[in-house]
Amino acid sequence: MAAVQAAREVIPGDSDFGDPLSTSGTTPAHVLGRGAWTLRSRLSLLAELALAGLQVADWLGEDLRGVSAAPEQSILFTDLAGFSEWALNADDEKVADLLRRVDALITDAVETRDGVLVKRLGDGAMAIFPDCQLALEAAFAAIAEVPRSQVDGYRPALRAGLHVGQPQRIGQDFVGVDVNIAARLCEAASDDQVFVSGAVRERIGDVWPTVAAAEARLRGVPDDVSIYVARN
């Protein structure tokens, strides 16, 4: 048992794969992983061996997407500025129609630039990319397309936040301070804006012009995170 657990620390994938948080998806590896996890107390060695195999299978599935195996990920958050106020008084069917249209545009912008849409957050989304330039291209493409999806006179406007780091993958999600920074950058941006961190600015160099967002403030992130506005 100890040997299998030690092996899980060095083989590819999440060494804690099997707990409910890491197996929240519906893929075969996740479904079987949840089952093996519940058997650990009764068939501990067999269950641990099964989890080791499923850990690798889950990693292979993620690795095929080409992003999670990178040494670092560019983390992009987007959401609709002013959406909540409009949705309060709008018809539910129209709200759903708008969200479907916007989601289709964001998904296309992400996936055609080698990104992976990690999760949808109501009127927002989180995606990861192998590099910052592709993430910025996706953000500006989505910002340009989303306003065309007008519903009932409401013109949607997108905003985005981008940070780069090494988030922790748990199941089909990513967590950690780097994810929080990207989310807060998006939260601080205005309509049609893309806020990026100093780490992103270092990597894009002169490819994308940026200006300091001197008045912007981020809550719940390290004090040394600098904020810039990327220009298309």
N, C-alpha and C positions, 0 to 999 in steps of 0.2 A: 504494500500500500504506500509506504513512504517512498519507494523507488518510483512508482507511477506519479505521485504528486510532485516529486523532484523533476521528473521528465517533463511534466506539464509546464514547468517554469521556463524551460529552454526551447520547447518545440514552438513553431509559429502559432500565433493566435492569442486570444485572451486566456490566460492561465486560470482565471476564475469563471470561465464559461460554464454555464449551467444554471446559475441562480436566476430568479425571475426577471431581474433587470436586464441581464445579458441575453435572455431568450424570449424577449417580448414579441418577436416577429412570428410570421407564419411559414417561414421556410422549413423544409424538412429537418435541417440541423437544429433549428430552434425548437420545433415541436418535440423531437426526440430528446433534445437536451433537457427540456423541462421534465420529461418522464424519467430520465436517468437521474436527475437531481433528487427526485422524490424517493428513489430507491437506494440512495447512498447509505442510509442507516441500516438497511436490511441486507443489501448485496453490495457492500461498500467497495470491494475490490473490482468486481465486475462493472459496477456503475462508474467507478473512477476510470477504468479502462475505456468504457464507452464514451465518457465525457472527453477523454484525451483525443479519441478519434474524431468526435464531433467538433472539438475545438479546432482541429486542423481543417476539417471540412468547411466550417464557418469561415475560417481565415481565407481559404482558397476561394470561396464565393465572393468575399469582399475584395480579394486581391485581383480577381478577374476584372473588376471595375477600374483598376488602374490608379486609384487615388489613395486608398488607405495604406498602401505599402510604402508611400513616399516618406522621406525622413521628416517632412513637415507639410502641413496643409494650409491652404489659404481658405479662411472661413468667411463666408458671405452671408449676411442677413439682409432681408428686404421686408418692407411692409408698406401698406398704403397709408399715406398721410391723410388724416381727416376722415378716414373710413368709418370709425365708430360713431361719430356724430351723424353722418348720413344714414347709416344703417338703423339707427334708433327709430327713425320715422319712415323708413322705406319698407316696401312690401317684401316679405320673406323670399318669395320666388325671384324677385329682381335682385335681391342681395346674393342669393345662391347663383344666379346667372352671371352676375359680375365676378364673383369669386372663381367660377369655373373658367371664364374667359381669361382672367388675370393669371390664374394658375397655369393655364396652357401656354401662355406667352412666356412666363418665367421659366417653366420647365424646358421649353424649347431653347431659350437663351442659355440656360445652364448646360443642358445635355449636348448641344452642338459645339460647346467649347470645352469638352472633356471634363465637365463637372458632374457631381452627383448630388441630386436633391435629397438631403438627409431627412428632412421632415417639413411638414406644413403646419403653420401656426395661425390658424384662423385666416386673417388677411395678410399674413406674412409667410416667410419661408427661410429655411437654413440650407445652405449648400456648401460643399467643399470642392476645392480645385487643386490640381497639382502645382500651380504657380499663380502669382498675384496678377500677372498681365491677363491671363485668361479670365480670371474672376472679374477684373475691371471691365473687360470687354462684355462679359455677360451682364453685368450690372447696368452699363450704359445702354446696351441693346434693349434690355427689359424696360428701362426708364423711357426710352424713345417709343416703344410699342404700346405700353400699358394705357396711356391716355386715349388711344383710339377705341378702347373698350367702354365707351360711354353707355350708361344705362339710366334711363329715366331722367336725363339731364345732368346726371352726376358724372363729372370728368375725373376719373381716378388719377392720382399722382403717386409715383413710387419714390421711396427713399431707400438708401442702402448704407450698410456699414461693413468694412472689410478689415480683417486682422490676419496675421500669419503666425503660426506657432505649432505646437505639438499637442493637440487635444487628445484626451484619453477616449479610445473607442470602447463602448460597452454595448454589445449587441449591435443593433442597427443605428445607434445614436452616438454622439460625441459629446463629451462633457469636459469641464475644467475651466480655469481662469481665462484661457485664450478664447473659448467660446463666449464667455461672459463679456469680454472686451468687445468682440465683434457685435454682439447684441446691443450693447450700450452705445456703440458708435452709430448704429442704425437708429436707435431711439433718439439720439441727439441731432440727427440730420433733419433738414427741411425738405420740402417738396423738390423732387428732381436732383437731390444732392447725393453724393457718395462721400461719406467720411471714411478716412483711412487712418491707420495708426502710423507712428513713426517707423515701426518695423516694416510695414508695407512700403513706405516711402523710400527706405533704404534699398529695397529690392527692385523697385521699378525705375529708380534713377531718373533720368531725363526723358524716359519713354512717355511718361504721363506727367504733365505739369501739375503741381500741387501748391496750395497756399495754406498757411497756418490758420487754423480756426481758433483764433485767440479767445473768443468769448465762449466757446463751447466748454461744457463741463460734463464729465461722466461720473455717475454714481456707482459706487460699489466696485471700483477697479483700482489697481495700483496707481499711486500718485505720479509715477514717472512715465505714464503712457501719454505720449504727445498726439495731438489730433490735427489732421489736415483735411482739406477739401480737395478731392481729385477733380481735374478738369478734363472734359472729353475733347 
